[in-house]
Amino acid sequence: MAELVVCNPRKNALLKSGNKSDHIDARKLAELLRAGLLSAVYHGQTGTVTVKELARTYMALTEDTIRVMSRLKALYRSHAIPTEGKKLYTRRRREQWLALVTQPGRRYRAERLFEQLDALQALSVARRDAT
């Protein structure tokens, strides 16, 4: 079985002395490896990769959700439609909120933002169920 050892040459004093060339350095590294005198570079544990990816996913979903919620609120506020609390984001009042936007382009934008919000919230639920 082959083993790969990644080392920092600055941490191995024997490489600093004597003539320098790739061939000479390779021979010195081989001798140090055989003698068990190489100090390997620490790469961390692979078990933390999953946790890091889960954290990145959580952060991205949270940031994207907040961004869409802010855009929705801004769309309604720009038309002097008050949006207090979290009522704007509930699905059961969705048609009431959409009815307040009469201009077709703005209504289309509001519909797409609500779709994005629903998708992001569904992904957040799926993420929680997976962990």
Residue pairs with C-beta under 8 A, 6 or more apart in sequence:
5 33
5 38
5 40
6 40
6 41
6 43
7 29
7 38
7 39
7 40
7 41
8 39
8 41
9 15
9 25
11 39
12 29
12 32
12 37
12 38
12 39
14 28
14 32
14 37
15 25
15 28
15 29
15 32
18 24
18 28
29 38
32 38
54 127
54 131
57 127
58 127
61 120
61 123
61 124
61 127
62 124
64 120
65 117
65 120
65 121
65 124
68 113
68 116
68 117
68 120
69 88
69 89
69 117
71 113
72 83
72 88
72 89
72 110
72 113
72 114
72 117
73 83
73 88
75 101
75 106
75 109
75 110
75 113
76 82
76 83
76 88
76 97
76 100
76 101
76 110
77 83
79 100
79 101
79 106
81 100
81 101
87 93
88 97
89 117
91 118
94 114
97 110
98 107
98 110
98 111
98 114
101 107
101 110
